[in-house]
Amino acid sequence: MKYIILILLLFLPAHSFAARLYFVPPNFAAHVGQEFKVDLMLDPEVDELNALELELSYPEGLLTPRGILTSDSVVSLWIDGPSTRSGKIEMAGIMPGGFSGLINPETDILGPGLIGSFIFLPRLTGQGNLSLETAKVIRNDGKGTRVTLSTPLPILPITISESGTSSVTHYEYADHVPPALFEPRLVSSDDLFDGKFALIWHTTDEGTGVEHYEIKEGEGGSFARAESPYLLEDQSLSSIIYVRAIDLAGNERTVLFDPRGDASFASGPLVLVALLSLLCYIIWRLITKRIP
């Protein structure tokens, strides 16, 4: 009997941790000037995951990225990105507590979850691929164990044809709610802009995510794109400042900040933001330090 058991053990597959990444839809036909959406899905299969690092490529001559939606993502803490540059999309994030799948309410079976949705605007006719070039998926074991993917990295063929209309058709975002209310803070630190006055802020958007910010100093003039922290042009602090957050659906939230009556001025908020960023980076490095 012991020999039979030994033989069976030899032929039993060794336990390996696996996950699957794939695009939805698996292929796409679009028209010039008409935005479309592609979802990247993660199926943990039989494992529990807690971090990932991905790099995608897209045909830069054919497509222009218009936005990346992560409000429904299984990744709740982004360490890097998602960001686009030179035909690449990079992202790295953490799933605190682990992710073993989303429960189907009808079957009670764990299934895949969304990593992110990518909105593209076709510019020219032709064919190309949206490809997942590299993928590191980490098991939730406290050791930074890299999970083996059960399928090859996905490739999404895209065919772009001429549009029947000359106008641009935008993807219809199901989002009519502006970004959350936020409160800018005035800061001054020797480590930032040589101690000059700056403004910092942050907000979230549960629908499509914040696409960008705009700022205007004073009653006249116009809004211009800006990032936090922002070096104030008026260092005398005599101008009312307007900060606007705009989400991917075009919804806006504008707040007014009057530095003359600001009672919250301190370097504390800046220090807190820096510490939180550092903490996120440390967590990510601890998770991935054993990964080649």
N, C-alpha and C positions, 0 to 999 in steps of 0.2 A: 504493500500500500504506500509506503513512504517514497518508493521510486515513482509511482504514479503521480503523487503530489508534486515531487520535484520536477517531473516532466511538464506538468500543467503550469507550474510557476515559470518555467523557462519560456513557455509560449504565451503567457499572459503579457499584455502590453504594460510597460512601465508607466507609472503615473506621471503625467506631464501637464503642466499648466498651460492653458491655451486661451486665446481670445480671437475675435474676428472683427475686422474693420471693413466697412463697405459703403458704397454710395447709393443713394436713392434719389432719382431713378438710376438704373444701371447703365443707361445710355440716354442721350438727349439730342433732340433736333430743335433748333431755335432759329429766329429770324433776326436780321440786322436791325438794331434799334429797339429790340423788345427784351426787357430784362427777364431773367429766369432764375429760379432757386434750385440749389442742389443741397441735399442733406448728407452729412457724414455720420454714420451710425457706429456704435460700439456694442458688441455682444460679448459679455464676459464668459459665456458658455458655462463651464462648471467652476469657475474661479471667482475670487473677489479681488477687485483692483482698487488702487488708490491714487495713481498718478499716471500721466502720459506726456509724451513729448512728440510732436508731429511736425513734418514739413511737407507741404503740398506744392505742386507746380501747376501752372496754367499757361495756355498759349497767349503770351502777352500781346502779340500782334492782333489776335482775333478778339480777345475779351478784355474788358475793363472791370475790375472788381468794384462793386458799388456798396457792399456792406457785408458784415459777418454777424449773424444773429446768434446770441448765446443765452438768451433769457430762459430758454427751456433746456439748457445743457445739463448733463449729469455732472459736469465739472463746475464746481461752485467757487473755486478759488484759482484765478488765472495768475501764474507767475510770470509768464512771458506772452504778450499778445492777447488775442490773435492780432497779427499785423501782416501787412502786405508790402512787398518790395521786390522789384525787378523780376516779376513772374513767379514769385514765391509767396507762400502763406505759411507763417510760422506760429506755433502755439504750444504752450506748455502749462499744465495745470494740475491741480490736486482735487481729489474727491475725499474730503475728510470723513472718516468713519468707514470708508470702503464702499465700493459699488459692485453688487453681484447681479444686477439686472432690475428692470422695472416689472412689477407684477401686473399681469393681464387680469383685469377684474372679472372677466368671463371664465377664464380657465385656471386662475391662480397659479399660472406658470410664469417663471421669470423670463423676461425677454430683453431685447436690446434697448439702448437709450441713445438719445441724440447728443452728439458732441457739439455740432454747430451747423448752421445753415449758411450757405454762401450765395450771395446775390451777384450776378454778372450781367454786364451789358455788352452784347455782341456788336463789334465795330465793323468787321469785314466778313465776307463770305469765305468759306473754307472749312477745313476739318482740323481738329486738334484733340488733345486729351487733357483732362483734369486728372492728375496722378498724385497718389500718396507716395512721396519719394522715400521718406524715412519714418519709422514709427518705433518709439520705445514705450512699452506699456508695463507698468510696475504692479507687482502683486502686493496685496495688503497683508504683509507678514512682518513688517517692522525691520526687514533686512534689505530692502531695496532690490528684491529679486525680480529680474526681468522675465516677463512672460513671453512664451513662444506663440506667435500667431499661427492659427490653424489653417489659414489660407494666404495666398500671395497678396502683397500690397495691391489695393484696388486701382484700376484705371477706368476712367469714365470717358468713352468716346463722345465727342460733341461735333455735330454737323451744323454749320451756320449757312443759311440760304438767304436770298434777297427777301426783303419785306414787301408786303403789298401796300404799305403806307409809308409816307415820308416822315411821319411824326414818331417820336420816341414813346414807347409804351413802357411804363414803369411797373415794377412788381407791386401788386396790391397788398400792402401791409395791413394786417388786421389789428391795427393799433391806432387808437384815437386819443390816447391819454398822454399828456406831456410828461417829461421827466419829473422826478420828485423834487419837492421844494428843498432848497439848500441855502446855506448862509456863508458867504465869503468871509475870510478873516484877513486882517492886516498883520503882516509879519515883518520883522527886521532881524537879520542874523548876519554875523560876520562871514558865515559860510555860504551865504546866498547873496549874489549881486553886491558884494563888498559892503554889506550892511545897509544898502538902500531899501526903501520901502517897497514891499511887494504884496501881492494879493494871492491867496491860495483858496481853492474851493474844490468840491467834489460832490457829485450826485449820481444817482442811479436811475435806470429806466426799466421797468418790469416788462415792457412790451418788446421793443426791438433793440433797445440799448442806445446809449448816448453815442451819437456819431461825431459831434464836435462842439466846441464852445466858441462864443464870440463875446467881445467886450467893447465897451464904449466909455470913454472918460469925458464927462461934461455933457451939457444938454445939446450942444451942436455936434456936427460930424456924423459919422456913420459907424456901424458895427464892423469889426474886423476879427478874423479868426485869432484865437489865443489859446494858450495852454497854461495850466497851473503848475508851478508858481509863475506869476506874471509881474514883470518889473513895471511899476507905475511910471508913466511919463510925467505926471504932475507930482513931484516930490514934496510940494508944499502942502499936499493933502487938502486942497481947497475945492476939488471937483467931485461932484457926485458920480459914481461909477455904476454902470449897468453891465451885468453878466448874464449871458443867455446860453442855455443848454438846448441843443437840438438833437432829437433822436432820428433814427434811420427813416422813420415814416414822415418826418418833417414837422412833428409836433414840437412846440417851443415852450420853454419856461424861462422867463426873464425876471431877475431879482435886482433890486436896487441896493446899493451899498454907499453909505455916507461916511467917509473916514473922519469927518469932523466930529461926529457923535458916536464913534466906535468905542465901546467900553470893553471890547473883547481883545484889544490889541495885546499881543504877547508873542514870544517866540515858541510858546508851548505847543500850539497846533502844528507848527512846522516840525518840531521835534517828534511829535506823535506820529505824523505821517512818515517820517524817515524811519522811526523804529518799527512801524508796522511793515514797511517795505523790506527792511532788513530781516525781520522775523520770517516773512514769507520766503525770502531768498535762502535763509538758513534751513528752513524746513525742506525746501526743494533739494538743496545740496545733500542733506542727510538721507533723503529718500533715494537719491540717484548716485550716491558716492561710490557704490560698488558696481555701477554699470559701466562697461567699457565704452 
